[in-house]
Amino acid sequence: MGNRAAIILAAGQGTRMRSSMPKVLHQVGGRAMVDWSVALARSVGCDKIIVVCSPAGQAVQDHISETLGSDAIAIQDPPLGTGHAVLAAKAALAGFEGDLVVLYGDTPLIPTEAVEALFHELDAGASVGVLGFDAADPGAYGRLVVDDKNNLEAIVEAKEASPAELSIRFCNSGVMAASAGTMFGLLGQVTNENAKGEYYLTDIVGLARAAGQRCRAVACAEADVLGVNSRVELAQAELAFQTKRRHAFLQSGVTMTAPDTVFFSYDTEIENDVILEPGVVFAPGVHVRTGARVRALSHLEGAHVAENCEKGPYVRLSPGTVMERGVKVGNFVEVKKTRMGIGAKANHLSYLGDGDVGPGANIGAGTIFCNYDGFLKYQTTIGEGAFIGSNSALVAPVTIGAGAYVGSGSVITKDVEPNALAVGRGRQMQKPGWATTFRDKMAEIKAARKKG
């Protein structure tokens, strides 16, 4: 494999999104659309990645600077078509010798295999490779005219197509590959002699063919090249992503009783023999190991769940959660930035934040790790086999020793020794007959008010 580079076009304004956020920063599967294209470029071994931005698109430029560095940004000013956008990246690729693919910041679901197939055609001698798809409704898409050996003869825009050409269902996705020299050489010959006065990337196919060069078309599924220009299309892309991920997980041995209600992120990792009940949502950064069960209406983000754990229903695992083998976390429990050791339990109505819970420890219902003083976060440590009684508040920083007991309703502000009992609550008092006296008095007051 020779040197490879990618140019990602992300200068569009995305006005149909009706959003203050640039179109390419909207997410599919928990990842900004432009980041999908960056990941795709990396997956096919691109040594250099250049993202073409609008001069007004500061948010996109800032995002790319953080992920790729400022050297990865090229500015298209003014916007004069797709060919002009690719040429805007030429200076950033000065000295690059190798193959080049043009991707789009609003087309998030293109598979690695499709781009690899384009590069393979270049390796086999094609000057230009174009990614196409069979459209259910070709409509305004450009048609790819190919011969019986899949050689690409022309790209015909719908407005200029003959009736025979309009009947073609094989359409242009816009994704193209060529050597850098070929790409920029052909673009240097493209003119803007058209109704819009723009420079079209698609024109390089006709120029290559006129020069006797071979062009090739590669096919992929229509859902793979779904472009997003509106909220409706964003939802369609999300559905396409989720449908594909659900199918893949089912195929790999994950049980879902209601697959259409379970939502995944781009990096969700789930091993076989995991059971997912309805309404589970995976935000980014989750790994669930074999034998675990995630019960209904739970939300997981940035969490590692080990073998044979059980969570939910109605559980939230927030970033930094690590659940070791056999941990049980029950209804209405949130765990954040806390490690729970082997076999630990928190079955009901608790918040465990910034903690370390030892193996076999039991956290009673209503327990709170009081981890924040309004300025800083502090750690709560619970030793192996400790028992925390219901409705306890552990004020961090605090350590509960191995085997220790905390009495129900306690507020614990000091460390507890191993195997000790700690009780921190007001002394109970009792006044015989008080309730009867109180009721009689209040009844008299109420009766007097009714009389006026």
Secondary structure, DSSP 4 states (H G I P E B T S, - for coil): ---EEEEEE-----GGG--SS-GGGSEETTEEHHHHHHHHHHHTT-SEEEEEE-TT-HHHHHHHHHHT-GGGEEE-SS---HHHHHHTTTGGGTT--SEEEEEETT-TT--HHHHHHHHHHHHTT-SEEEEEEE-SS-TTSPEEEE-TT-BEEEEE-GGG--HHHHT--EEEEEEEEEEHHHHHHHHTT----STT----TTHHHHHHHHTT--EEEEEE-GGGG----SHHHHHHHHHHHHHHHHHHHHHTT-EESSGGG-B--TT-EE-TT-EE-TT-EE-SS-EE-TT-EE-SS-EE-SEEE-TT-EE-SSEEE-TTEEE-TT-EEEETEEEEEEEE-TT-EEEES-EEEEEEE-TT-EE-TT-EEE-B-SS-B--EEE-TT-EE-TT-EEESSEEEPTT-EE-TT-EE-S-B-TT-EE--SPPP---TTHHHHHHHHHHHHHHHHHH-
